[in-house]
Structure formats: C-alpha cells, structure tokens
C-alpha cells in the first residue's frame, strides 16, 4: 500500500508564494508520473501540473509562468512552487502518482489534499 503525504498549504496574500511538497511511501518499484491537481468549491478537479520520471512537464494554461513543478526521484517526492498567487488559485490541492509495485502492477493514487487560500 502506498501513501502520499502533502504539506505546505496555507493562507497567503495575492502576489505571494507557497511551496507544496508531496512524498510517497510504501511498496513502490517505480513512479512514472507525479502531479498536482486542484479542486475549488463547486468546481471539478483539474490538473495543475505534472512531471514524468524523465522530467517532462505539463502545466495548465492558467498557471504557466507562475508555477513550477519539480521532483526528487530518489525521495519519491514532488514539489510545486507557486508564485504570483491569485485569489482564483484558491482550492484544495491534491498530489497524484502513477506508480508500479514490485509485481509490476500499475496503480494511481492520491494524497489527502492540502488547502491553499489566496486572500487579502
């Protein structure tokens, strides 16, 4: 069983910055893609950014140029540096990982979510 533990959310003023962290633990052979999603009240969960094990990245148009995703493969960790935050970035942010166990079975797992609130 694999767990994703997120940290780094909180309250920040518009224009401020936050850094989210997510670490995976458990029976992991390899992690392919790790990503961050968010869900605002009354809205569907959406992709914010994703990164492959090779370092290829993908960003939502709304965060390009402001957010940066990175990962530390040796630590099974992924990070999201969020700069120039806007009130519309307010949401619960979820970490996601597509991984393989030692039997080479693939799984898709989620963290518990961390609240990010951008408000003056």
C-alpha positions, 0 to 999 in steps of 0.5 A: 500500500502506498501513501502520499503525504502533502504539506505546505498549504496555507493562507497567503496574500495575492502576489505571494508564494507557497511551496507544496511538497508531496512524498510517497511511501510504501511498496513502490518499484517505480513512479512514472508520473507525479502531479498536482491537481486542484479542486475549488468549491463547486468546481471539478478537479483539474490538473495543475501540473505534472512531471514524468520520471524523465522530467517532462512537464505539463502545466495548465494554461492558467498557471504557466509562468507562475508555477513550477513543478519539480521532483526528487526521484530518489525521495519519491517526492514532488514539489510545486512552487507557486508564485504570483498567487491569485485569489482564483488559485484558491482550492484544495490541492491534491498530489497524484502518482502513477506508480508500479509495485514490485509485481509490476502492477500499475496503480494511481493514487492520491494524497489527502489534499492540502488547502491553499487560500489566496486572500487579502 
